[in-house]
Each structure stands twice: as C-alpha cells, then as structure tokens.
Amino acid sequence: MHDSELLPLFTGLCEIFTAGAVVGCLFTLLECYLVLRFGRRQERRGAAQTPVTILKPLHGDEPGLLERLAQFCKQDYAGPVELVFGTRHDAAAAVVRELEVEFPDQTIKLALNTRSYGNNDKVSNLIGMQPLSSHETVVLSDSDIIVGPDYLRRVIAQMEQPNVGAVTCLYHGVADDRLWSRLSALAINSHYLPHAVTATSTGLAEVCCGATIALRRAILNRLGGFNAFADTLADDYTIGFAVRSAGYRVVTAPFLVAHLCFESSLRQLVLHELRGARTIRTIEPIGYAGSIIKHPWPLAVVGMLSGSGIAAAVAAAALISRLTLCACVKRRFGVAGRDYWLVPLHDIIAFAVYLASYFGATVHWRGADYRVKTDGTLIEQKLSKS
C-alpha cells in the first residue's frame, strides 16, 4: 500500500481510539458516582456469636506478617474463634509460633503441608488445613490482608441474611515507600476497586474475592470441598460461581479490607498485574475485551498521534476523569491520595499489560510459572528462581 492509502487508515484508527477514550471518560464518571454511593445501605449490625474458623493460608515470612495475623487474634467477636494456618515454609511457621506465644488464650492451629493436592498451591494448602477446622462457619482470608477489630463481627452479620451462601469483601491497596509498591496500590485503588464496585452495583459481573470468603461447611462440602478447586487459577471466583450455581447468594460486604502491596521491582509489578489480567480474560473473555474503555487516557494518547486537537482535548479530559475517580475513592474509603501524580505512568503500564495479556497464556504465581488452559485450570510449567 502507498503512503497516500495508509494515511487515511492510520487517521481512522486514531479516531477510533479517540472515540473509545470518550466512552471511557463517561464510564469513569459512572464509576465515580457508584464509588461514592457504595455501602450506603443500612449495614446489618447483629451481635453474632456463631463459632467461626478462620483459615489463613501462608506462603512465607512476608513483611509485617506477624502484625497482620495478630489483628485476627484481636477481634471484637462474642463467639468462639479458632485460627487455622497452613504453610510449607519454615519462616511462616515460625511466625505462627510467635503468634501462639503472644496470644496464649487464642485457639491457634498450624498445618505444615508438604503434600500437593493440585496445581493451585493456595488451595492445596487449604485442603491440608481443612481437617483442623472445627466449626461450621469458615472464613478464608489471604495472608496479605489487613483488618480492623470489628471485621469478623461485620462479616458474620452479613451471613444472617436469607439464602446467603457466602460473604466476600472488596479491598483497597496499602503501599510502603517503594515506587513499585505504590504503583501496585494505585492499580488496586484506581482500577480494581472502582471496577469491582461498578460490577457489584450494576450486576455487570459477579464478584468473589480471596481477601474474604465466608461460608458454611455444609455448603463447602456440597461443592466438593476445596478439592474441587485444586487446579483452578481464579479459585475465589470459582468458589463464588459454584455457590451461586448451588442456588445461594454471594453477598459483598458494605465495607473494605486492606491489601498490603509487596512489589519491589517493575518486573514483580508487571507479573502481578499480568496474572490478574489473564485471570479476568479467562473468566470473562467478552467483558474483558470490552474493558479496553477502562483505559481512556492511553487510548486518547494513541489518538493524539494523528495530530488531532480533538484527541488532545479528550486526553486532557481522560486524565481529569481518572484523577477525579482517585479523589472519589479517597473520599469514600479514606484511601491515601499521595500518589495521584503517578496515575499517568500507571495507566500506561496498565494499558500495556492489557495488550500483553492477549499474547500468551502463562502466569507467574508464587515462584512458579503456569500455563492457563481455556477452562481456567493451571498446568505448572517450571519453577522460577525469582
């Protein structure tokens, strides 16, 4: 093709990207509205006394692990609570031993799991922990989650609603002073959280997060126990889907927990976001394709390559809408807003990850590389040293 033929094609593509950015700006404003009204309904405040087992699968001695686990020993909860931890790492086991010394009156159990029950190490860990669980109500929570003293009481109160099979919590990101940790927290607070709130509020997608999944043992057994999810990548989503398929509701609690971000390099950040992107692409391929509009600023920047003044104006509007969304998240959830200046950088990285997610089916998770099959199951490829 001659240059004279390529130029109209290039200009047309830029106009399509600009139009996508306009739609993305409007969608971002919708997210602003839904974020501000999230959880405004009257929250159930029952004085729950149901005996509860908290299952905490651990990976290693993560930064601040002892302090986070201690929060689960300080719950303002009237009923019996036992904590069951599972790990195959000596460093994490040592932290649990410290916790036992610090809280001698708390029921704490430790499962040292060396056997693999499937390719999902977290679920394999949960399978090994399950025999130590004593109570009918079970609460799963990832090791990087930070909670307040009323967390358990508020979660269990949600389970008292009619036909509720599981309760989950959305989360916001908490960073340390490292750049990549801050970008990771920004990814959660300016992309994941608003999108999850929008999905929950509009019913566009079903949400179930590993930050918290509370359910009854009878329902879990009906689903086939944790063994049924031993090879799935998105175990949290799959559990939620199975609960709904069994005829129960999955309720999203009207409050957030916090997720501590550990990323210390660009590679760790990209691998983490790429795993999340490919997970969502596997779960909701059509919805994920449409989620390109969630990147209005990069879309507008591409549109500007044609030299269009309209595209430049749209780019400015897109950046303003993104910053407005961050401000809404801060106002509604009290999330720190010190890193707004990183939004343009993060949005470029996020858009690059979105595009890269279509080129390959490999994810990096907890020191290993896996290939994701079309049905969402994992095949381990090789161990990585990073």
N, C-alpha and C positions, 0 to 999 in steps of 0.2 A: 504494500500500500504506500502511496505517496504521502508526503507531509501534509499536503492540502486535504487529504482524506482523513488522516489521523487527527488533525486538529479539532474538527467538529466532534469526533468520537471522544477525545480527551475532555473537551469542554462539556459535553453531555454527561460524562461520568462525574465530573466535578459538580455539576448541577444536581445530580442525584445524591451525592454525598451531602451537599448543602441542604437539600430538601430533607434528608434523613436527620441532619442536625436540628432543623426547625422542629421536626416531630419530637426529637429527643429533648429539646428545651421544654416543650409543652408537657412531655411525660415527666420531666424533672420537677416541674411546678406542681403536677399532681402528687408526686412523691412528697413534696414539701407539705402539702395540705394533709396527707394521710399520716405523715410522721407526727405532726402537731396534734392530731386527734387520737393517736394510738393510745390504748389503755385508759381512755377517759371514762369508759363504762364503770359502773359501781363494782369494785372488786369484792369477791367473796372473802369474808374475814372469819371463818369458822375457827373454833378452838379445837382443832383436830388433835386426836390422841391415838390415831391408828399406829400400831407398831410398824416401823419402817427399817428397811435395809438399804443403805447407800452403797452402791457398787462403784469403786474408783479404780479403773484400770490404769496402771502406771507404766511409763516407758523407761525412764532413767531419773537421775538426780537433776531435774530441771531447776532453773533459777527460781528461788523463792518457794520451792515445793512444800517445805515444812510449814511455812506460814499459811499457804493456801489450804493445806489439809487440816490445819488447826481450826480454820473457820468452820469446818463441818463438825468439829467437836464442840463448838460453842453455840449451837443452835438453840434458839428460844422456842422449844417444842415440848409439848406436855407429855407425849407418848414415848415409849421405848424406841431407841435408835441404836442400830449397830452399823459399824463401818467395816466393809469388807474390801481389802485392797488386793490387787493381783499384779505380779510382775515376774519377769525372768532376769531382772537386773539386780545385782547385789547393792548398787548405790541407792536405788529406790527402796529396796527392802530395809536398808539402814535408816532411811528417813522415817519409815513406818515404825521401826523400833524406837526411834527418838520420840515419836508421837505417843507411843504407849507409855513411855516414862513420863511425858508431860501431862498426859490425861489418864491417870491410872483407873479412874472410875468409869471411863468410857469403854464400851464394848468394841474392841478392835480386833479384827481377824486378818491374817495375811496368807494368801495363797501364792506359793512360789511355783510358777508354772513353767516347766521346761518342755512340755509336750505341745505340739502344734496340732490344732484341730481343723485348720483351714488356712487359706492364704491371707485372710484379714487378721493380722496379729492382735488387734484390739479385741475383736470378737472371740478369737481363740483364747485370749486372756479371760474374757468374761465367762466363757464356758468352764474354764478351770476354777473360777471363783464361785460359780453357782452352787456347788454342794455346801459351801459355808454360809449361804444365805438362809436365814431362819424365818423371816417374816413374809407375810402375804403381799405387802406393798413394797415395791422395789423402785429405787431412784438411781438411774445411771447418770454419771456426770464425768466429763473428761477431766484429765489431770491439770489442764491449764486454765480452769475456770475459777473465778473469784466470786464469792457470795457474801451476803450480809447475814446477820443473826436471825432474821425473820424469813430467810429463804425457804426452809423446809415447810414451815407452817403455811406459807402462802401457796406453795406448790400443791401440798396435800389438800388444801381447801378447794382448789380447782377440781380435784378428783371427785368431790362430793356432788357434782352436778350430774343430772340424769344422762345415762348412756355414754359416759366418758370412759374411753378405754385407755387413754394416755394423755399426759400433760407434757408440754415442751416449753422451753424458754428461748427467746431470741437473746442475742448478746451484742455488746459493744467491745471495741478493742482498747486495750491499755498498753502503752508503749514504755520502753525505757528511753535513755537518752541517745541511743544509736539511731542513725538515719534510717536504716533498713527496717528496724523495729517500728519506727514512727510511720514509715510508708505502709507497713503491713497493717497497723492500727487504722490508718487513714483509709485503706482499702475496705476494711470492715465497716467503718463508721460512715463512709460516704458512698459506698457501693452496696456491700452485702446487706447492711441493716435497713437502709431505705427500701431496697428491693424486696427484702423479706417482709417488711411491714406492708408494702403495697400488695404483695401476693396474699398475705393473710387477710388484709382488709377487703380486698376485692374478689377473693376466691380464684384469682388467676392461676395459682399453683398451691399445692399442699406443702406445708412446712412441718418438718420434724427435725430437731437439731440435737446433736450429740452433747451440747452444753448441758442439757437436761432432758431426760426421758423418764417420766414416772409412769408406772403401770403395775397392774396386779399380776401376781404369779400365775393365777389361773388363766388369764388371757395370754400371757407369755407361753405357757405350756400348750395352749390351744394353737398357737402359731408354730409350734415345733421347737420351742426354746431357742436359745442363742445359736444352737447348731444350724438352724435354718438359714442363718445369715453369715456363716463362717467364710464364705468365698466372695461376698459382695463388697464392692468398693464403698458405695453410699449406704452403709449399714443403718445409719439413723433414718434416712429417707425410706429405706426398705422396711424397717420396723414400722414406721408410721403408716406406710401404704398397706402393710399386712393387717394392722389394727383396723384401719378403715374398711378393708376388704372383708373383715370378720363382722362388720356391722356396727362398729363403735366409732365414736368421735375422738379426734385428737384435738385437744384444746391448747391454744397458745396463751400462756400466762400473760397478764397485762403489765408485766414488769420485765426488766432485763437483768441478766447476769453479765459478768465481765470476762473477757478472754485476754490472757496475757500473751503478748507477741514476743517471740524469742529471736526473730530473724536477725542475723548479724552480717549478712552479705547480700549483694544483688542476686547471686545465684540461688540462695535459700529463698529469697522473696519470690523470684520468678517460678521456681519449682513448686512452691506452696500455692501460688495463685494458679499455676497451670494445672495442678491436681484438682483444685476446686472447679476450674473452668471445664476440664474434661469430664469431671463427675457430673456437672449440671448438663453438659452436652449429651451425655449418655442417658440421663434420666428424662430430660425434656428436649429432644433434638429440635422440634419445631419452635418451641418457646425460646430456646437458646439462640436459634438463628435470628429470631425477631428482636432479641435483646441487644442487637447492634445499636439500636436507638438509645441505649443507655450510655453511649459514648459520644454525646453531642459535640464536645469540644474537639476531639481528634477528627471527627467527621468534618466539622467546619474548617479545620486547618487544612485537610486534604482538599476541600472545596476551594480554598483560597489559592491553590496552585494555578488556577485558571486566571488569576488576576482580578477576579470579580470583587467589586466593592461590596456587593450584597453579601457575599460569603464572609468577608471581613467583619461586617456588622453582625452576622449570625454567630461568628466565632466569639465576638465580644459578649453577645447575649448568652451564648452557651456557657462561657466561663462565669458570668454573673449568676446564671441559674445554678451552676454547680456550687458556687460559694454560698449562695442562698440556702441550698439544701444542707450544707455543712452547718450553717448557722441555725437552721431549724432543728437538726439533730442535737446540737449543743443546747438549745433552749429547752427541748422536750426531755432530754435524757441527762443533761448535765455533763455531756462529754467534753473533754478538754478541746479547745479550739486553737491551740498554739501553732498548728501546722497547716493552716489554710494556704500558706504560700507554696506548699508542696503539691497542691491539687493539680496544677498543670503537668508537673513531672509524673505524678502517679497516674493521671488519666492517659498519658501517652503509653506508660508501661502496661496499664490495664488493657488498652486497645491492642497493643502488640501481643499480649497474652491471648486475647480473644481470637485474633487471627491465627496465632500459632496453635491454638487448641484444635484446629481443623487439620493440622498436618502431623499425624501420628496418634497413637493410642496408648502411649506409655506415660505412667505417672510415677513420681518418686515419693515414697512414703516411709518415714522412719528407718532410713538407712538401706532401703531396698527399692529396686525398680520393678514395676509390674506393667503388664500389658492388660488393658481393659477390653474385654470382649463386648460384643454388641448387646448382650443381655445384662451388662453391668457387673459380671463376675471378674475376678482377678486371676491372672496367671503370673507367678513370680518369674522374672527373667534372670536376674543376677543380683548379688549383693554389691552394694556400693560402699566405698570407704568414707564417704562424706556424711 
